[in-house]
């Protein structure tokens, strides 16, 4: 079969399975099966190139698995985030585009600083820490992850990108005791989903690790509150704290931080206009 015929057939199958972006996923899966870039697949569609039997079989296997709602990133082994290609798979949270807002805000805070110190609490795949480290190679960036499975992915990503990140395995609430009061910016995308708010998307509900999703407490903000407390310990006077939250938690997170004595508390929307990242500062 030709590239175009395969992609069109796969698109129909994925659409029938409720996959949100069936056409794009079909192209990406074929590119993965062929060991090509997606631009080469699209050129092959135009030129009506054929696909060999081995790649054809591999592609069909991937399409069946995607139709069963395995995450695309698990099938390709790669997640694209803030211009980086990160290794991901079962056992680690797949970074989302909306989290790029957290990175952009952090880089804005870091812009006037020379050789700043940054800590990422609950780093997962290392996405946020690595995006900052690549954008600001002069920064001293630390990151911590509780899950051994996620830590292995983060360690692989740090090595693959050759980034200077001090990656540690352990609890965010006790991390970086050697940096107390010395950090310029603390960032975090902690687990924050309430226990009764089971994700609608099959890919999230059945494949993202629960440790990275559920924040504890009736409102899901138990872990975020603990992360914020550790951030206060780590930050220098007037240091900045940036934390992602669910779009329905904006007001609650702002109230949480203001009640804990944080100053200049503001909430920011992501690119889709939904409340996503709270920022705050320690007192001078």
Phi and psi in degrees as a GROMACS rama.xvg file:
@    title "Ramachandran Plot"
@    xaxis  label "Phi"
@    yaxis  label "Psi"
@TYPE xy
-81.5354  164.388  UNK-2
-55.967  -46.1344  UNK-3
-63.668  -42.6284  UNK-4
-63.7318  -42.457  UNK-5
-62.7997  -45.4781  UNK-6
-64.9666  -42.3621  UNK-7
-65.0313  -41.8846  UNK-8
-65.2154  -42.1537  UNK-9
-66.1668  -38.4024  UNK-10
-60.6012  -43.1807  UNK-11
-62.8021  -40.9741  UNK-12
-67.3606  -43.2737  UNK-13
-67.8605  -37.924  UNK-14
-62.6568  -40.8207  UNK-15
-65.6565  -24.6245  UNK-16
-88.4163  0.353004  UNK-17
84.21  14.5938  UNK-18
-66.4518  129.5  UNK-19
-61.8805  -37.2357  UNK-20
-127.561  70.8992  UNK-21
-63.892  -39.2755  UNK-22
-66.6573  -45.8209  UNK-23
-64.8262  -43.2304  UNK-24
-62.3106  -41.1817  UNK-25
-60.3161  -44.4748  UNK-26
-64.1817  -42.3605  UNK-27
-67.1645  -38.2117  UNK-28
-67.5905  -39.0683  UNK-29
-67.4526  -39.4081  UNK-30
-59.5392  -41.7208  UNK-31
-65.0997  -43.148  UNK-32
-64.3731  -32.9393  UNK-33
-87.5311  -12.7545  UNK-34
69.5585  34.4648  UNK-35
-120.913  170.896  UNK-36
-83.1953  151.939  UNK-37
-62.0543  -28.0148  UNK-38
-64.1521  -32.6181  UNK-39
-69.7565  -35.8454  UNK-40
-64.3242  -43.2136  UNK-41
-66.7509  -35.4736  UNK-42
-67.6446  -38.5074  UNK-43
-63.9494  -31.5139  UNK-44
-64.6216  -43.5701  UNK-45
-66.2875  -41.2556  UNK-46
-84.4579  -3.3201  UNK-47
56.7841  46.0681  UNK-48
-73.5783  153.257  UNK-49
-94.7822  162.196  UNK-50
-116.533  133.426  UNK-51
-65.8933  161.414  UNK-52
-61.8499  -41.251  UNK-53
-66.63  -45.8893  UNK-54
-66.4191  -36.0433  UNK-55
-59.9432  -47.5559  UNK-56
-64.2493  -41.9785  UNK-57
-62.2436  -42.1083  UNK-58
-63.2979  -44.0399  UNK-59
-62.3293  -38.5362  UNK-60
-60.888  -44.087  UNK-61
-64.7445  -38.9843  UNK-62
-64.9836  -41.8349  UNK-63
-60.5171  -43.3762  UNK-64
-67.5245  -39.4308  UNK-65
-67.3272  -37.109  UNK-66
-64.1812  -26.3297  UNK-67
-81.6994  6.10373  UNK-68
72.6182  27.7916  UNK-69
-66.4277  139.148  UNK-70
-59.1676  139.011  UNK-71
-53.7729  -41.2587  UNK-72
-66.8979  -29.1974  UNK-73
-70.2969  -35.406  UNK-74
-73.4324  -37.4546  UNK-75
-90.1433  -18.7034  UNK-76
78.3561  8.99778  UNK-77
-136.973  138.714  UNK-78
-121.865  135.603  UNK-79
-94.9152  126.944  UNK-80
-148.54  119.668  UNK-81
49.9414  43.1564  UNK-82
83.3488  2.07697  UNK-83
-109.574  149.884  UNK-84
-104.181  115.27  UNK-85
-111.857  143.517  UNK-86
-78.1396  128.028  UNK-87
-141.155  168.64  UNK-88
173.908  -168.504  UNK-89
-56.4684  133.606  UNK-90
101.479  -4.86808  UNK-91
-135.028  144.564  UNK-92
-68.0273  131.05  UNK-93
-80.1578  120.036  UNK-94
-62.7361  142.782  UNK-95
-106.345  153.202  UNK-96
-57.8921  -34.5113  UNK-97
-64.8416  -22.9529  UNK-98
-72.3528  -14.7232  UNK-99
-61.81  -24.9056  UNK-100
-60.2568  -39.0805  UNK-101
-61.5964  -44.4654  UNK-102
-64.0395  -46.8017  UNK-103
-61.4819  -41.0864  UNK-104
-66.4689  -39.5183  UNK-105
-62.6887  -43.9241  UNK-106
-64.379  -32.5157  UNK-107
-65.8355  -41.3749  UNK-108
-67.0687  -33.1385  UNK-109
-80.6072  -16.9023  UNK-110
-51.0704  -44.2939  UNK-111
-83.267  -2.18942  UNK-112
-97.8787  143.685  UNK-113
-103.941  131.688  UNK-114
48.786  55.0245  UNK-115
-73.1894  162.127  UNK-116
-108.985  126.115  UNK-117
-128.127  139.518  UNK-118
-128.124  133.735  UNK-119
-109.908  113.982  UNK-120
-95.0422  131.242  UNK-121
68.6397  60.7024  UNK-122
-77.2733  -21.2053  UNK-123
61.1161  -121.24  UNK-124
-73.0235  -5.22711  UNK-125
88.7331  8.29479  UNK-126
-55.4012  -53.2453  UNK-127
-67.6037  -47.2651  UNK-128
-60.0728  -41.7589  UNK-129
-70.0382  -39.4275  UNK-130
-61.2235  -40.186  UNK-131
-69.0702  -44.0875  UNK-132
-63.3862  -38.0362  UNK-133
-70.1051  -40.538  UNK-134
-72.6885  -29.9398  UNK-135
-128.508  76.3527  UNK-136
-63.3038  -14.1906  UNK-137
-81.8129  -11.1972  UNK-138
-79.3362  149.572  UNK-139
-94.6247  109.448  UNK-140
-112.346  127.097  UNK-141
-116.718  151.684  UNK-142
-148.036  146.621  UNK-143
-134.243  143.518  UNK-144
-139.879  136.828  UNK-145
-81.858  -38.7891  UNK-146
-78.3497  124.706  UNK-147
-60.1793  -35.6899  UNK-148
-65.2101  -47.8362  UNK-149
-65.5372  -37.8374  UNK-150
-58.3847  -37.9814  UNK-151
-63.7647  -39.0862  UNK-152
-66.4748  -43.5669  UNK-153
-60.7929  -42.6877  UNK-154
-62.7308  -40.7072  UNK-155
-65.0115  -38.5343  UNK-156
-68.8896  -40.3434  UNK-157
-60.3183  -44.4848  UNK-158
-66.5313  -42.6032  UNK-159
-65.0859  -36.5321  UNK-160
-88.5366  -10.6462  UNK-161
63.4094  29.2045  UNK-162
-84.5719  151.668  UNK-163
-91.2857  84.5613  UNK-164
-124.43  128.306  UNK-165
-84.3252  92.1256  UNK-166
-93.8454  130.143  UNK-167
-130.111  150.268  UNK-168
-102.44  123.25  UNK-169
161.868  -171.495  UNK-170
-84.5183  134.452  UNK-171
-60.6246  -34.0227  UNK-172
-67.5274  -14.2712  UNK-173
-125.376  9.20596  UNK-174
-76.1988  151.363  UNK-175
57.0327  51.0645  UNK-176
-61.485  -22.0803  UNK-177
-78.1799  -6.07077  UNK-178
-117.667  17.5626  UNK-179
-57.9205  126.8  UNK-180
72.407  13.9672  UNK-181
-122.955  2.79111  UNK-182
-96.2013  138.067  UNK-183
-83.6169  -42.1452  UNK-184
-140.137  130.506  UNK-185
-111.489  129.436  UNK-186
-119.016  153.722  UNK-187
-161.018  137.628  UNK-188
-119.742  78.2893  UNK-189
-80.081  168.07  UNK-190
-64.779  136.018  UNK-191
-144.8  3.57407  UNK-192
-75.0822  132.366  UNK-193
-64.0309  154.006  UNK-194
-61.4743  -28.208  UNK-195
-96.0588  1.81738  UNK-196
-99.9418  71.1284  UNK-197
-67.5919  128.142  UNK-198
-56.5914  141.835  UNK-199
-73.2657  -42.6699  UNK-200
-66.4387  129.008  UNK-201
-59.9405  -40.152  UNK-202
-59.0369  -37.8805  UNK-203
-78.4183  -49.7185  UNK-204
-61.7873  -38.7336  UNK-205
-103.504  -10.0567  UNK-206
-126.839  -30.3875  UNK-207
-74.6538  138.771  UNK-208
-65.4239  136.852  UNK-209
-59.0625  -31.4744  UNK-210
-59.9356  -29.4326  UNK-211
-90.8791  -7.23856  UNK-212
-104.533  -51.6224  UNK-213
-93.5937  124.043  UNK-214
-88.6277  -5.33891  UNK-215
83.4178  154.2  UNK-216
78.5519  167.307  UNK-217
-63.4583  -29.0438  UNK-218
-105.317  1.14486  UNK-219
79.6305  6.2129  UNK-220
-105.63  12.9546  UNK-221
-65.635  -50.6224  UNK-222
-66.4442  -45.4369  UNK-223
-54.7399  -38.2531  UNK-224
-64.8275  -39.6095  UNK-225
-67.9969  -39.0341  UNK-226
-63.3612  -43.1384  UNK-227
-61.9876  -38.9944  UNK-228
-63.5516  -40.6254  UNK-229
-68.3313  -36.0715  UNK-230
-59.8874  -39.7938  UNK-231
-61.5332  -38.1884  UNK-232
-65.4563  -36.1533  UNK-233
-81.3347  -32.9041  UNK-234
-76.1819  146.181  UNK-235
-76.7258  170.902  UNK-236
-56.3245  134.767  UNK-237
66.4371  17.3448  UNK-238
-71.4388  156.6  UNK-239
-106.763  139.562  UNK-240
-119.28  130.256  UNK-241
-129.661  125.691  UNK-242
-139.01  132.112  UNK-243
-76.8371  153.596  UNK-244
-151.148  170.082  UNK-245
-68.9356  153.354  UNK-246
-63.1566  -21.6596  UNK-247
-91.8215  0.324086  UNK-248
-104.331  3.70939  UNK-249
-53.3239  -53.5908  UNK-250
-64.0901  -40.0771  UNK-251
-66.6805  -38.5036  UNK-252
-70.747  -40.4715  UNK-253
-59.8753  -45.6687  UNK-254
-62.2692  -39.8435  UNK-255
-59.7455  -47.5484  UNK-256
-71.6546  -40.0791  UNK-257
-63.8669  -38.2675  UNK-258
-67.251  -23.9909  UNK-259
-89.9407  4.35051  UNK-260
93.0334  9.87425  UNK-261
-71.4385  153.025  UNK-262
-112.187  160.416  UNK-263
51.8266  47.5901  UNK-264
-80.0198  122.731  UNK-265
-136.478  152.026  UNK-266
-114.363  145.173  UNK-267
-123.751  144.993  UNK-268
-88.356  154.206  UNK-269
-85.2993  -172.54  UNK-270
-67.0342  -18.5666  UNK-271
-90.4833  2.4182  UNK-272
86.5355  7.76147  UNK-273
-94.0255  142.197  UNK-274
-55.4605  131.745  UNK-275
-142.444  -39.4744  UNK-276
-132.943  126.257  UNK-277
-96.8277  141.812  UNK-278
-122.899  149.513  UNK-279
-156.565  164.658  UNK-280
-129.627  152.178  UNK-281
-79.3557  162.246  UNK-282
-70.7356  158.638  UNK-283
